[in-house]
Amino acid sequence: MVESENRSESEQAAPTHARFMVITLLCLVAAVAYISRNAISVPAKLIQEELDISLTQMGWVMSAFFWSYALSQIPSGWIGHVWGTRRSLTAFAILWSIATALTGLVNGFWMLIVVRLIFGISQAGIFPCCASTISKWLPKSRRGLASGLLGSFMSIGSALGALSIGLLLQGIHFGGVEIPGMSWRTIMYLCAVPSFVWAIWFYYWFRDRPENHHGVNAAELKIICNGEVDQPVAQATVQGRDAHGEPTPWGKILTSFSMWMICAQQFFRAAGTIFYMTWFPVYLQKARGITIASSGIWTSFPLMSFVVGNFLGGVVVDWVLQRTGSRRWSRQGVAIVAMLGCGLCTLCAYFVEEMNLAMTLITISMFFAGLGGACGYTVTIDKGGQHVAPIFGMMNMAGNLGAALLPVIVGAMFDAGIYDAVLILMTGIYVTAALCWMLLNPNGTVFDEASVSVKA
């Protein structure tokens, strides 16, 4: 009797808020990962000159990360599925922290390539693990916002990294305080610290499933389960155990047309976005006549716009779903408008010579690019069913193959003295991403679709 009364009081208690801390931790890891990942973009010319490598070779350096990152997506997603996010993401963060520090020790082209390959392997599991965690810790009606926040903090990391590295390279003069400029090697050592600190914090506090976390009560767990179960703790535990032991049905995944379209849109969208995180400072230096230090500051504007777009994209995706009940409108419709808007603004920037107006158009284009980011993440979580981590890994692998190819193509263009035309390439990339979204069915899961195809 007493036990029954205690349970009743627990169920009537105000819900706890551990899910918000989970999202905070995921957003922080996205930010610190992108600070480390893109730390070589602003001082790329300095690194190239000191190591005596060509622009094409520097393109391969930037690309190396994405090749290993892309090819490690599915294995990392599998590791996240089997080990769980807590152990997997902690190990990944420590490894890329070490790789960041090693960047400051490189002495030539091939050593830099090896370090970037290690970087890619170590960061490959971040977003499959994050997506899997979102599917377990948040209700379906809040996945868009969570995905948008995750995408925003990637760009916050990129923007803060570009801004702070630019300032640290040139030195800081503020209020009578003067900090002399640092070498790019010293900056790499500094960038290694946040990831290591985050890993310790995350392993101590986080648990893979909300029902196993001491800070989650029955009321919060019912919110996470969308209020659909009368005994959420028991049912969620059983569901989690069953999903954890179920092998991934790769045959159904690979025969799903929607899965291919998810991968295709991500391939083009990531290829377009990565330009601003790799070669954009060099584009500004060569095509627009900006100094190295100033290019880092200018680069932060479109990246910060991408942050705002990602956040608002998540809000819009959830709002449209709540108003219409339609995944087609909230996922597909928003994404198509965003990709076409991005392509149009980029095309207009190509024809504008005045720096401020051109940068305004580019910044707006990145806002649209961010707006579509939440759509890609959310539709992948929706269609992943009980296998979000490996499916997200496959989607992210496709995206990073695109991100791996683009720096090489742009590096070759720059070596040939072709700078302005890169904006035409970006326009074509985003328009193609819009076409992929038009062909994508956002409803159901990839497994439902494959089952229907087999029956037909």
C-alpha positions as CSV (number, residue, x, y, z in Angstrom):
1,M,0.0,0.0,0.0
2,V,2.8,2.4,0.9
3,E,4.7,1.4,-2.1
4,S,1.6,2.2,-4.3
5,E,1.2,5.6,-2.7
6,N,4.8,6.4,-3.3
7,R,4.5,5.5,-6.9
8,S,1.4,7.6,-7.3
9,E,3.1,10.6,-5.8
10,S,6.1,10.1,-8.1
11,E,3.9,10.0,-11.2
12,Q,2.1,13.2,-10.1
13,A,5.3,15.1,-9.4
14,A,6.4,17.8,-11.7
15,P,8.5,16.5,-14.6
16,T,12.3,16.7,-14.3
17,H,14.4,18.4,-17.0
18,A,17.3,16.0,-17.7
19,R,16.4,15.9,-21.4
20,F,17.4,19.6,-21.7
21,M,20.8,18.9,-20.2
22,V,21.2,16.1,-22.7
23,I,20.5,18.5,-25.6
24,T,22.9,21.0,-24.0
25,L,25.7,18.4,-23.9
26,L,25.0,17.3,-27.5
27,C,25.1,20.9,-28.7
28,L,28.4,21.5,-26.9
29,V,30.1,18.5,-28.4
30,A,29.0,19.7,-31.9
31,A,30.5,23.1,-31.2
32,V,33.8,21.9,-29.8
33,A,34.1,19.2,-32.6
34,Y,33.7,21.9,-35.3
35,I,36.2,24.2,-33.6
36,S,38.8,21.4,-33.8
37,R,37.7,20.2,-37.2
38,N,38.0,23.5,-39.0
39,A,40.9,25.0,-37.1
40,I,43.2,24.7,-40.1
41,S,41.0,26.7,-42.5
42,V,41.9,30.2,-41.5
43,P,45.7,29.6,-41.2
44,A,45.6,27.3,-44.3
45,K,47.9,29.6,-46.3
46,L,50.4,29.9,-43.4
47,I,50.4,26.1,-43.0
48,Q,50.8,25.7,-46.8
49,E,53.7,28.0,-46.9
50,E,55.5,26.7,-43.8
51,L,55.2,23.1,-45.0
52,D,56.0,24.1,-48.6
53,I,52.9,22.4,-50.2
54,S,50.7,23.5,-53.1
55,L,47.1,24.7,-53.1
56,T,46.1,21.4,-54.7
57,Q,47.9,19.5,-51.9
58,M,46.2,21.7,-49.3
59,G,43.0,20.7,-50.9
60,W,43.8,17.0,-50.4
61,V,44.7,17.8,-46.8
62,M,41.3,19.4,-46.2
63,S,39.7,16.5,-48.1
64,A,41.5,13.8,-46.2
65,F,39.4,14.4,-43.1
66,F,36.2,13.9,-45.0
67,W,37.3,10.7,-46.7
68,S,38.0,8.9,-43.4
69,Y,35.1,10.6,-41.8
70,A,32.7,9.4,-44.5
71,L,34.0,5.9,-44.7
72,S,33.9,5.6,-40.9
73,Q,30.3,6.6,-40.6
74,I,28.7,3.2,-40.8
75,P,31.2,1.5,-38.6
76,S,31.0,4.3,-36.1
77,G,27.2,4.2,-36.2
78,W,27.4,0.4,-35.5
79,I,29.7,1.1,-32.6
80,G,27.3,3.7,-31.2
81,H,24.4,1.2,-31.6
82,V,26.3,-1.6,-29.8
83,W,28.4,0.3,-27.2
84,G,25.8,3.0,-26.6
85,T,26.4,6.8,-26.8
86,R,28.0,7.2,-23.4
87,R,31.0,5.0,-24.0
88,S,31.3,5.6,-27.8
89,L,31.1,9.4,-27.8
90,T,33.5,9.7,-24.8
91,A,36.1,7.6,-26.6
92,F,35.6,9.5,-29.9
93,A,36.0,12.9,-28.2
94,I,39.3,11.9,-26.4
95,L,40.7,10.6,-29.7
96,W,40.0,13.7,-31.7
97,S,41.4,15.9,-28.9
98,I,44.7,14.0,-29.3
99,A,44.5,14.4,-33.1
100,T,44.0,18.2,-32.7
101,A,47.1,18.4,-30.5
102,L,49.1,16.3,-33.0
103,T,48.2,18.8,-35.8
104,G,50.5,21.3,-34.0
105,L,53.4,18.8,-34.4
106,V,53.2,18.1,-38.1
107,N,56.3,18.6,-40.2
108,G,55.2,17.8,-43.8
109,F,52.4,17.0,-46.2
110,W,52.1,13.3,-45.4
111,M,52.1,13.7,-41.7
112,L,49.4,16.3,-42.0
113,I,47.4,13.9,-44.2
114,V,47.7,11.1,-41.6
115,V,46.6,13.4,-38.7
116,R,43.6,14.6,-40.7
117,L,42.6,10.9,-41.5
118,I,42.7,10.2,-37.7
119,F,40.6,13.2,-37.2
120,G,38.0,11.9,-39.5
121,I,37.9,8.5,-38.0
122,S,37.5,9.9,-34.5
123,Q,34.7,12.4,-35.3
124,A,32.7,10.0,-37.5
125,G,30.5,8.8,-34.7
126,I,29.4,12.1,-33.3
127,F,26.2,12.7,-35.2
128,P,25.0,9.0,-35.5
129,C,25.3,8.9,-31.7
130,C,23.6,12.3,-31.3
131,A,20.8,11.3,-33.6
132,S,20.3,8.1,-31.8
133,T,20.2,9.9,-28.5
134,I,17.7,12.5,-29.7
135,S,15.4,9.6,-30.8
136,K,15.6,8.1,-27.2
137,W,15.5,11.3,-25.2
138,L,13.0,13.6,-26.9
139,P,9.4,13.3,-28.1
140,K,8.7,13.3,-31.8
141,S,7.3,16.8,-31.7
142,R,10.6,18.2,-30.6
143,R,13.0,16.4,-32.9
144,G,13.1,19.3,-35.4
145,L,14.1,21.8,-32.7
146,A,16.7,19.4,-31.3
147,S,18.1,18.8,-34.8
148,G,18.1,22.5,-35.5
149,L,20.0,23.3,-32.3
150,L,22.5,20.6,-33.1
151,G,23.1,22.0,-36.5
152,S,23.3,25.6,-35.1
153,F,26.0,24.6,-32.6
154,M,28.1,23.0,-35.4
155,S,28.1,26.4,-37.0
156,I,28.6,28.2,-33.7
157,G,31.8,26.2,-33.3
158,S,32.9,26.9,-36.9
159,A,32.1,30.6,-36.6
160,L,33.7,31.1,-33.1
161,G,36.7,29.0,-34.3
162,A,37.2,31.1,-37.4
163,L,36.7,34.4,-35.5
164,S,38.9,33.5,-32.5
165,I,41.7,31.9,-34.6
166,G,41.7,35.0,-36.9
167,L,42.1,37.2,-33.8
168,L,44.7,35.0,-32.2
169,L,46.8,34.9,-35.4
170,Q,46.8,38.7,-35.7
171,G,46.9,39.5,-32.0
172,I,44.3,41.1,-29.8
173,H,44.3,44.8,-28.7
174,F,41.5,45.7,-26.4
175,G,41.1,48.3,-23.6
176,G,44.8,48.7,-23.2
177,V,45.4,45.0,-23.1
178,E,47.6,43.6,-25.8
179,I,47.9,39.9,-26.6
180,P,50.5,39.2,-29.3
181,G,49.7,37.0,-32.2
182,M,50.2,33.3,-31.8
183,S,51.6,30.7,-34.2
184,W,49.2,28.3,-35.8
185,R,50.8,25.4,-34.0
186,T,50.1,27.0,-30.5
187,I,46.5,27.5,-31.6
188,M,46.2,23.8,-32.4
189,Y,47.3,22.9,-28.9
190,L,44.7,25.3,-27.4
191,C,41.9,23.8,-29.6
192,A,42.6,20.3,-28.2
193,V,41.5,21.3,-24.6
194,P,37.7,21.8,-24.8
195,S,37.0,18.3,-26.3
196,F,38.9,16.5,-23.5
197,V,37.1,18.5,-20.8
198,W,33.7,17.7,-22.4
199,A,34.5,14.0,-22.6
200,I,35.1,13.8,-18.8
201,W,31.9,15.7,-18.0
202,F,29.8,13.7,-20.4
203,Y,30.9,10.3,-19.2
204,Y,30.2,11.2,-15.6
205,W,26.7,12.6,-16.1
206,F,25.1,11.0,-19.2
207,R,23.2,7.7,-19.5
208,D,22.2,6.1,-22.8
209,R,18.5,5.8,-22.0
210,P,16.3,8.2,-19.9
211,E,14.9,5.4,-17.8
212,N,18.4,4.6,-16.5
213,H,19.2,8.2,-15.5
214,H,18.8,9.1,-11.8
215,G,17.7,12.6,-12.8
216,V,14.6,11.5,-14.8
217,N,11.3,10.9,-13.0
218,A,8.2,9.2,-14.3
219,A,6.6,12.4,-15.4
220,E,9.5,13.4,-17.6
221,L,9.7,9.9,-19.1
222,K,6.1,10.1,-20.0
223,I,6.8,13.4,-21.9
224,I,9.7,11.7,-23.7
225,C,7.4,8.9,-24.7
226,N,4.7,11.4,-26.0
227,G,2.4,10.3,-23.1
228,E,1.6,7.2,-25.2
229,V,2.2,4.6,-22.4
230,D,0.7,4.1,-19.0
231,Q,3.9,2.5,-17.6
232,P,6.6,4.3,-19.5
233,V,9.5,3.1,-17.5
234,A,8.8,-0.6,-18.0
235,Q,7.8,-0.3,-21.6
236,A,10.7,2.0,-22.6
237,T,13.1,-0.4,-21.0
238,V,11.7,-3.4,-22.9
239,Q,11.7,-1.5,-26.2
240,G,15.3,-0.3,-25.6
241,R,16.5,-3.8,-24.9
242,D,14.8,-5.3,-27.9
243,A,16.1,-2.6,-30.3
244,H,19.6,-2.9,-28.9
245,G,19.7,-6.6,-29.7
246,E,18.1,-6.4,-33.1
247,P,20.5,-6.7,-36.1
248,T,20.4,-3.9,-38.6
249,P,18.4,-4.9,-41.8
250,W,20.8,-3.6,-44.4
251,G,18.9,-5.2,-47.2
252,K,15.8,-3.1,-46.5
253,I,17.9,0.0,-46.1
254,L,19.8,-0.4,-49.4
255,T,16.6,-1.1,-51.4
256,S,14.8,2.0,-50.1
257,F,14.5,4.8,-52.7
258,S,13.9,7.3,-50.0
259,M,17.1,6.3,-48.3
260,W,19.0,7.0,-51.5
261,M,17.3,10.4,-51.8
262,I,18.2,11.2,-48.2
263,C,21.8,10.3,-48.9
264,A,21.8,12.3,-52.2
265,Q,20.4,15.5,-50.7
266,Q,23.0,15.2,-47.9
267,F,25.8,14.7,-50.5
268,F,25.0,17.9,-52.3
269,R,24.0,20.0,-49.2
270,A,27.2,19.0,-47.3
271,A,29.4,19.7,-50.3
272,G,27.9,23.2,-50.6
273,T,28.2,24.0,-46.9
274,I,31.8,22.7,-46.5
275,F,33.1,25.3,-48.9
276,Y,32.5,27.9,-46.2
277,M,34.3,25.9,-43.7
278,T,37.4,25.2,-45.8
279,W,38.2,27.3,-48.9
280,F,36.0,30.4,-48.3
281,P,38.7,32.4,-46.4
282,V,41.0,31.7,-49.4
283,Y,38.3,32.7,-51.8
284,L,37.9,36.0,-49.9
285,Q,41.7,36.5,-50.0
286,K,42.1,35.8,-53.7
287,A,38.8,36.9,-55.3
288,R,38.0,39.8,-53.0
289,G,41.5,41.0,-51.9
290,I,41.0,40.4,-48.1
291,T,43.9,39.9,-45.7
292,I,44.4,36.5,-44.0
293,A,43.3,37.8,-40.6
294,S,40.3,39.7,-41.9
295,S,39.2,36.7,-43.9
296,G,38.7,34.8,-40.6
297,I,36.4,37.6,-39.4
298,W,34.5,37.9,-42.6
299,T,34.0,34.1,-42.7
300,S,32.3,34.2,-39.3
301,F,29.3,36.1,-40.8
302,P,27.9,33.4,-43.1
303,L,28.7,30.8,-40.5
304,M,26.8,32.7,-37.9
305,S,23.9,33.1,-40.3
306,F,24.0,29.3,-40.8
307,V,23.6,29.1,-37.0
308,V,20.5,31.2,-37.0
309,G,19.1,29.3,-40.0
310,N,19.6,26.0,-38.3
311,F,17.9,27.0,-35.2
312,L,14.9,28.6,-36.9
313,G,14.8,25.6,-39.3
314,G,14.2,23.4,-36.3
315,V,11.5,25.7,-34.9
316,V,9.8,26.0,-38.3
317,V,9.9,22.2,-38.9
318,D,8.2,21.5,-35.5
319,W,5.7,24.4,-36.0
320,V,4.6,23.2,-39.5
321,L,4.3,19.6,-38.2
322,Q,2.1,20.7,-35.3
323,R,0.0,22.9,-37.5
324,T,-0.5,20.6,-40.4
325,G,0.3,17.1,-39.0
326,S,2.2,16.6,-42.3
327,R,5.8,15.4,-42.6
328,R,5.7,16.3,-46.3
329,W,5.1,19.9,-45.6
330,S,7.3,20.2,-42.5
331,R,10.3,18.2,-43.8
332,Q,10.1,18.2,-47.6
333,G,8.4,21.6,-48.2
334,V,10.7,23.6,-45.9
335,A,13.8,21.9,-47.4
336,I,12.9,22.6,-51.0
337,V,12.2,26.3,-50.3
338,A,15.5,26.5,-48.3
339,M,17.7,24.9,-51.0
340,L,16.2,27.0,-53.8
341,G,16.6,30.2,-51.7
342,C,20.2,29.3,-51.0
343,G,21.0,28.7,-54.7
344,L,19.3,32.0,-55.8
345,C,21.2,34.2,-53.3
346,T,24.6,32.5,-54.2
347,L,23.9,33.1,-57.9
348,C,23.1,36.8,-57.3
349,A,26.4,37.2,-55.2
350,Y,28.4,36.0,-58.3
351,F,27.2,39.1,-60.3
352,V,27.9,41.6,-57.4
353,E,31.3,43.2,-57.2
354,E,30.7,45.4,-54.2
355,M,32.0,43.5,-51.1
356,N,29.4,44.4,-48.5
357,L,26.4,43.5,-50.8
358,A,28.1,40.3,-52.0
359,M,28.7,39.2,-48.4
360,T,25.1,40.1,-47.5
361,L,23.8,37.8,-50.2
362,I,26.3,35.1,-49.3
363,T,25.3,35.4,-45.6
364,I,21.6,35.2,-46.6
365,S,22.3,32.1,-48.7
366,M,23.9,30.4,-45.7
367,F,20.8,31.3,-43.6
368,F,18.7,29.3,-46.2
369,A,21.3,26.5,-46.1
370,G,21.0,26.3,-42.3
371,L,17.2,26.4,-42.6
372,G,17.3,23.1,-44.6
373,G,19.7,21.4,-42.2
374,A,17.1,20.6,-39.6
375,C,15.0,19.0,-42.3
376,G,17.7,16.5,-43.3
377,Y,18.5,15.5,-39.7
378,T,14.8,15.2,-38.7
379,V,13.7,13.2,-41.7
380,T,16.6,10.7,-41.1
381,I,15.6,10.3,-37.4
382,D,12.0,9.8,-38.4
383,K,12.7,7.2,-41.1
384,G,15.3,5.4,-39.1
385,G,12.9,3.6,-36.8
386,Q,14.8,1.6,-34.2
387,H,18.0,1.8,-36.2
388,V,18.7,5.5,-36.2
389,A,22.5,5.4,-35.5
390,P,23.5,3.2,-38.5
391,I,21.0,4.9,-40.8
392,F,22.2,8.3,-39.8
393,G,25.7,7.0,-40.3
394,M,24.9,6.1,-43.9
395,M,23.3,9.5,-44.5
396,N,26.3,11.3,-43.0
397,M,28.7,9.1,-45.0
398,A,27.1,10.3,-48.2
399,G,27.3,13.9,-47.0
400,N,30.9,13.6,-46.2
401,L,31.8,12.0,-49.5
402,G,30.4,15.2,-51.0
403,A,32.4,17.2,-48.4
404,A,35.5,15.2,-49.3
405,L,35.2,15.8,-53.0
406,L,34.5,19.5,-52.9
407,P,37.8,20.8,-51.4
408,V,39.8,18.9,-54.0
409,I,37.7,20.3,-56.9
410,V,37.9,23.9,-55.5
411,G,41.6,23.5,-54.7
412,A,42.2,22.6,-58.4
413,M,40.1,25.5,-59.5
414,F,42.1,27.9,-57.3
415,D,45.4,26.5,-58.6
416,A,44.2,27.2,-62.1
417,G,43.4,30.8,-61.1
418,I,39.6,30.3,-61.2
419,Y,38.1,32.0,-58.1
420,D,34.8,33.8,-58.8
421,A,33.3,30.9,-60.7
422,V,33.2,28.8,-57.5
423,L,29.9,30.6,-56.7
424,I,28.3,29.2,-59.8
425,L,29.4,25.7,-58.7
426,M,27.8,26.3,-55.3
427,T,24.5,27.4,-57.0
428,G,24.4,24.2,-59.0
429,I,25.0,22.1,-55.9
430,Y,22.1,23.6,-53.9
431,V,19.7,23.4,-56.8
432,T,20.5,19.7,-57.2
433,A,19.9,19.2,-53.5
434,A,16.4,20.8,-54.0
435,L,15.7,18.3,-56.8
436,C,16.6,15.4,-54.5
437,W,14.2,16.7,-51.8
438,M,11.4,16.8,-54.4
439,L,11.8,13.1,-55.1
440,L,12.0,12.1,-51.4
441,N,9.1,10.6,-49.5
442,P,9.3,11.8,-45.9
443,N,6.5,9.5,-44.6
444,G,7.0,6.2,-42.8
445,T,10.3,4.5,-42.3
446,V,12.8,3.1,-44.8
447,F,11.8,-0.4,-43.6
448,D,8.1,0.2,-44.3
449,E,9.0,1.4,-47.8
450,A,11.2,-1.6,-48.5
451,S,8.5,-4.0,-47.2
452,V,5.9,-2.5,-49.6
453,S,8.4,-2.8,-52.5
454,V,9.0,-6.5,-51.8
455,K,5.2,-7.2,-51.5
456,A,4.5,-5.3,-54.7
